[in-house]
Amino acid sequence: MSDKVTIYDVAKAAGVAPSTVSRTFASPGRVSAQTARKVREAADSIGYHADAVDDGGWHGGGFGKGQVAVIVPDLDNPFFVAIARSVQDECSARGFGMVMCESREIVARERIVFDEVLPYVRGVLLVAPRMPDVMIRKCAQMCPLVVVNRDVRGVPNVVVDIADAVRQAVRCLAAMGHRRLTYVDGPATSWVGGVKWRAIADECAARGIVVRRSRPCAPTADGGGSFADDYLAHPTGAVIAYNDLMAVGFIAALRRRGVSCPEQVSVIGFDNDKIAALADPGLTSIHMPADALGSDAAAVLLSRLSGGDVPGSSVTVPARLVMRRSVGRPAHIMTRAA
């Protein structure tokens, strides 16, 4: 008789449908925070993916001895570059080299890049991967692997705890008098995008704020700008964007249409990149600690490569709200600028 724990066991323990268990781990934005917590607690209690995925005894060698790969979705995004730089510092301090790769936000390319770099490295850091969980687990069976900014059961990972920072952001908007909010979403394949949406939606519900979620947009300045006309058709007076690049692009697109921030719309981003401080107005942002993400993830991977202990669950680092000038009291209901 097999002792393997399945999602059906978790569903029974949590008192939910198996499909709810699947969504909890693969698409957290589609379940409530309370349900997700119940499912995760049930999974932990019965040992669902409690052990790290077996990498088949792979140890590397050849040209790749002493090197690790970092695969990021977009090298134009300063948040991912900051993570990679922190990884490189940690690797250099421990005598390892680093190879940098980019998937360009394409799931199939992400797997191709992984397969291409695999013969040359001893381990891989997947930063905000877009691949589904099952594919990531298959990659983890091929070499030592750590996932950054995404929680994949059974695979070592380092994630940001955004709950308190999101509560601060929504409470700030509520205190200023905002009663409606738009979340400008990132790519549909982003796990953390679902986490951000669920945290925002739950806090808005608790505060009596009406919130809507945009269509998926590219996580770039152009992607944020592309939503400007959609927003002006149904303005809410307050916006939280998937990341700072999108927030800045959104503000710039509104400015070209005669709408000013924060006088007519308050905007908050995620990441707290340098662009947030340089933006006009300065962008209020939820600080996602890229340095800590990179260094902690590298430490987990390099410890594993050196035969050390690996955490049995997610390593978490806290986010925090950084206030600047892009948030203000709501103006009268806007009409689209002529």
N, C-alpha and C positions, 0 to 999 in steps of 0.2 A: 504493500500500500504506500502511495506517495505521500510525503510529508510537505510537499510544496503548497504554500499558501497562495490562493488566487484572489482575484477581485470579487469573486462570488462569496468567498469566506469573509472578506472585508465588508461587503454589502450586508451580509447577514448580521455581522457583529454591530454594524452601525445602524441597521434598520432602514437602509435605503436601497434603491435599485442599483444593480451592477453598472448601469449606464451613468449613474450619478458618481460612482467611484471613479470611473474612467474620466469623466469630465473634471473631477477634482484635481487629478494629477496632470492631465493634458491641457485643459482649458479652464483654469481657475476663475476666469471672469464670468463663466456661465453658471456658477453656483454661489450661494451666499456664503459669507465668511463663517457663519455659525455652522452650516452644513459641512463646509470644508474642514473646519476644526474637528467636528465629530468624526468625519471619515478618516482624517489623519491620526486621530487618537486611537480609533479602532484598528487601523493598519499597524500602528506601532505596538499595540497591545497583543496582537496575534502574530507579529513578526513578518508582515508583508514586506518583501524586499529589504529585510533588516540587514542582510549581509551584503557587502559590496559585490558588484558583478565581477565574476571571475575573469581575469584577463588572459587565461590560458597559459600562464607561466611565461608570458612574453617578457624578454629582458632587453631587447634592443641590441645594437652592435653595429659593426661596419662603420660607415661614414657618420652615422648618427650618434655614436657614443658621446654622451655628455651634452646633447642638445635636446631641447624641448620645442614643440611648436605651439604657437598661439594663433588660433583661427578666430577672426572677428568678422562681423557682418559688413562693416563699412569703414574704410580707412579715412574717409572725409569727416567722420564723426569724432570730435575731440574727446568725447567720453571714452570711446574704445581705445583711442590712442593713449590716453592717460593710464588706462588699465594696463596696456601692453608695456608702457614705459616702466611702470611699477614692477611688472613681472620681470622685465629685463634687469632691473636693479637687484632684485632678489636672486635671480639666476647668476648674475655676475659675482655676487657676494659668496655664492656657494660653489663657484667653479663650473657652472653650466653655461652653454651657449643657448641662443634663442633664435628660432625661425618664425618670421611673421607672415601670415597668410590672410586672404580676404575672400569672403564668399559673395560679396556684393548683394546681400539680402536675398540670395537665390538658394532654395533648399537643396536642389539637385547639385548645384555647384559646391555647396558646403560639404556634401558627402564626397564629391570628386576630389576636392582639395584635401580632405582628410586622407583619402586613399593614396593620393599622389605624394604627400609628405611623410606618410607612415614609415617607409623604409629608411628614412634618414634621421629619425628622432627616437628618443627613449620614452617620451610621453607627450600628451597633448592637453592643452587647455582650450576648451570650447567656450568662447565668450558669447553670451546671449544667443545660443544656437537656435536656428529656425527649424531644424529637423524634428520630426515627431519623437516622442520618448522611446518607442521601440527601436528606432534607428540609432539613437544615441546609446542605448544599452548594447546594441550590436557592436558599435564602435568601441565601447568600453571592454568588450570581450577580446579585442584585438591588440590593445596596448593599455598601459596605465593612463587614466583620463580623469580630469576634473572639470566640472561644468561651473561656469561663472555667470551669476545673475539669472539663474534658473534652477528650480528644484526638480530633479529627476530621481525618482525612488531607486535606491540601490546603487547609485553612482555618487561618489564624493562631490559635493557642490558648496559654493559660497554664494550667499544671496544677501540682498539688502532688505531689512525690515522697514517698510515704508509706513506702517500703520500710524504711528504717532505723528509723523511729519504731515501725512495727509489730513489727519484730524486737525492739526494746527492750521493748515491751509484753509480748510473748509470753515473752521470756526472763525478765522480771520475775516473771510468774505462775509460770513453771516453777521459778525459784529459790525461790519461796515454797512450793513443793510441789504446785502444781496440776497435775493430769494429765488433766483434762477441761475443755472450754470450749464455750460457746455463743456464736455470733455472731448478734445480733438485727439482722436485715436491714431496710433501708429499702424504698423503692418499687421495684417490679420494673423500672421504666423508667429507673432511675438508673445511668448508666455508672460513676460512681465507686463505687457500691455493689459492683459486680462486681470492681473493682480492689481494694477493701478486703478482700472475701472471699478473693480469690486470694492476696493477700499474707499474710493470717492463716492460711489453709489450708496454704500452702507452709511457713511457719515452724513451724506446729504439727506438720506431718509430719516436719520436720527435728528437732524436739524430742521426738518420741514422744508428743505430746499428742493425745488424741481430740477432734475438733472437729465440731460440727454447725451447720448453718445454719438459721435460723428461716424460716418463711413470710414473704413480704413484708409489711411493716407501714408504716403512715403515719409519715413522719419528724417526728413531733410527740410531745409528752409523753403525750398520750392513746394514740398509737400504741405507744409503749414500754410503757405500762401494760397495754395490751390483750394483751400476750404473757405476763403474769405467770402466769396459770393454766397456760398451755402449758409454761412453764419448770418450774413446780412439779411437773408430771406427770413430768418427766424432768430433774431438777436436775443441774447439772454442777459447781457450786461457784464457777465463774468465768464472767464474761460480758463481751464487748466489744460495744458497741452502735454502730449506724450513725452516730449523732450524740449530742451532749450532751443535747438535749431528750428523746430517747428513753431515754437512760440514767437521767435524773432521774425521768421518769415511771415507768420500770420499778422503780426503787428505792422510790418512793412507793407504788406498787401492792403491792409485796412487804411493805412496812412495815404496810400496812393488813391484811395477811394474817398478821401476826405473825412475819415473816422479816426479820432485820436485816442491814444492810450496814455494815462488811465482816465481821462476826462469822460470818455464815452464807453469804454470797455476796460475792465480789469483783467490782466493776464498773468498766469503763473505757469512756470515751466518745471521740468524735471532735469536734474543732473548737476546744475550749478557750475557749468563750464565757464571758462574765461569769457566766452561770448556773452554770458548773462551780465557780467559786471561792465562790459564794454558797450552793451546795447543802449539805445536811447528810446525811451527811458530805461534806466537800469532795471533788469528783469528780476522780479521776485521768483525764487526757484527753490525746489526741494533738492537739497544737496544729497547726491548719491556718491558715497565716498569711493571714487575710482581707485585711489591709491591703496586703500585698505582692501578692496576687492582683489586687486592684482597681487599685492604682496601676500595676502592670506591664501589665495588660491595657489600661488606658486609654492608657498611653504608646504601646503598639503601635498602637492604633486611631488616636490623634491624629497619630502620626507618618505613618501611611498617608494620612490626610486632608490632611496638610501636604506630601505628596510625598516624604516621607523613606523610609528603608530599613525593610523589614519582615522580621523573622526568618524564615528558610526552614524552621525546624522549631519544635517546642514550646519555649516558655519555661517552665522549671521552677523552683519554689521549694521548699525543704526543709521537711518537718514535723519535729516533735520531741515527745518524751514529757514531760508535766508531771505529776509525782507529787503526789498528795494522799492523803486518808485513806480512800478507798473501796476500797482493796486491802489484803488481809491474808492470813494463812495459812489454808488450807482447814480447815473444821470437819468433824465427822463427817457422813456422808451424811444429807442432810435427808429428812425425810418431810413431807408437806404438813401445814401447821399446821391444827389443828382449828378 
